[in-house]
């Protein structure tokens, strides 16, 4: 099975936790052993947002704010890639990612270009690669009826449609956006209809469960 794994920067930590990175490396190795191909897209998390804040206070444009955030995500991606197999670089284009996936059972990349979050990068990789599943490892247990960080009455949804997801998360991109799934990515996923699982990424074993078809997080299909 072709699986796109989107690891949120907030999951890795700031700076990235060696324990978390090691856990994901082990999970990905296990999935590779089972015969799955894994495309990993890593976010910048809090480090990216701190750079965006500094860039904004300096009067830099949203384009420039996104640019520095992308470099932070690529640094995280390189760390994960090196742990997986000593790769000295990460792809900086969708075509480059697909070429690497054609040669290997796993490939890792970070951000792509200003105006596009790593959620959207993952969604485009899933579409172009014709992936069977996209797993979003986030800092929440799944998709909720509202933001659980601000609304304590928000309820977790076990299974929803893409139409419902667009209603909950629809919106526009902005530098440093921190949404369970980026609104632009939702549009891409709704079009391609790649199955999506959103889960809490604090334990990489949840990703293995999702790929194996076990009930975890929120299933969007």
Beta strands, then each sheet from edge to edge (+ up, - down):
strand 1: 2-7
strand 2: 37-42
strand 3: 106-109
strand 4: 133-138
strand 5: 143-144
strand 6: 156-157
strand 7: 159-160
strand 8: 195-200
strand 9: 218-220
sheet 1: 3+ 2+ 1+ 4+ 8+ 9- 7-
sheet 2: 5+ 6-
end
